């Protein structure tokens, strides 16, 4: 298992070296790294990701609001109730 992890780290280092040697200097010189089709793919993925994020925020936000205690109930927190019961005994 150690060898598999080591091999994965070597591959990751090789990939980072290739990106550092090719893409970074090209981007600094103003050249496009991706083809026009690649740019279209990236922009469509970005739009899709934005849509998923906004939908997820709407869904989880309503779920969070539903699970939060209502401030108008006038109840104390559970830890406060435990402290009161300890003081009473």
C-alpha positions, 0 to 999 in steps of 0.5 A, spaced: 500 500 500 505 504 501 508 503 494 501 505 491 501 511 495 508 513 493 507 512 486 501 516 486 505 522 489 510 521 484 505 521 478 502 528 482 509 531 482 510 529 474 503 532 473 505 539 477 512 539 473 509 539 466 504 544 468 509 548 471 513 547 465 508 548 459 502 552 462 504 557 467 510 560 462 505 560 456 499 564 460 504 569 463 506 570 455 499 571 454 498 565 450 492 561 450 493 554 454 486 551 452 483 551 445 477 555 443 473 548 444 476 547 451 475 554 453 467 553 451 467 546 455 470 550 461 465 556 461 459 551 460 462 547 466 463 553 470 455 555 469 453 548 471 457 549 477 454 556 479 447 553 478 448 547 482 451 551 488 445 556 487 440 550 488 444 547 493 444 553 497 437 554 496 435 547 498 440 547 504 438 554 507 431 552 507 433 545 511 437 549 516 431 554 517 427 549 518 431 545 523 433 551 527 430 553 534 425 558 533 427 564 538 419 566 540 419 559 544 422 562 550 426 556 552 433 555 554 438 551 551 439 544 553 446 545 556 442 551 560 437 545 562 442 540 564 446 546 569 439 547 572 438 540 574 445 539 577 444 546 581 437 543 583 440 536 586 
